[in-house]
Amino acid sequence: MYPGFDNPDYIIERIEAGAVYGAFFGDNTADDTINTLAGIIGIHEEGSIGMLYVKPQYRHQKLATALETYAFNRALENGWIPYGQIIAGNEASMRLQESMGLHFSKSPVYWMTKNNA
């Protein structure tokens, strides 16, 4: 569900750590309610808020804002300063952050990763 990310073990680890949150929609088409996962957000192991994804059929309903607000509040409850990092060119995420009144760094932040090959 998190496109462009090729490490499912990391996502599983974050879920098991209780650091991934979902938004669900109920479908009362029968006697049973079916809850459908509409989107996710998580807190990365270093503390940044990310992994935000909303399925296309649930977009433009303020779900991304609700998920991000929830993750911010979770961070604040833990005494952390909520922050996120956006990959260059992710215009949808930039617009979301701007609409929420968030502040941006004055210069780019570069990520370094280690390949354990």
Summary of the structure (lengths in Angstrom):
residues: 117
radius of gyration: 15.6
end to end distance: 25.4
largest distance: 54.1
contacts: 241
relative contact order: 0.13
helix: 31%
strand: 21%
